């Protein structure tokens, strides 16, 4: 019984002295609390989320002649095929 108490006291003393020597309390404080980098990353994530909400949806385009002029294509497959035929005929 007495041995358990002595071992517990010695272990507590050793761990506290090791923590002081290697400054583990500062390390734990740094790891557990948000630092400057964490705050900046959180702000950037919020900005990206806001920009995604504001961005317009992607559009489908098909080049008509030389690659610089583009026409909007309907989602309907038949109209897409008809437009391709018109481009090939020109």
Secondary structure, DSSP 8 states (H G I E B T S, - for coil): -HHHHHHHHHHHHHHHHHHHHTTHHHHHHHHHS--HHHHHHHHHHHHHHHHHHHS-----EEE-SSSS-EEE--S-HHHHHHHHHHHHH-
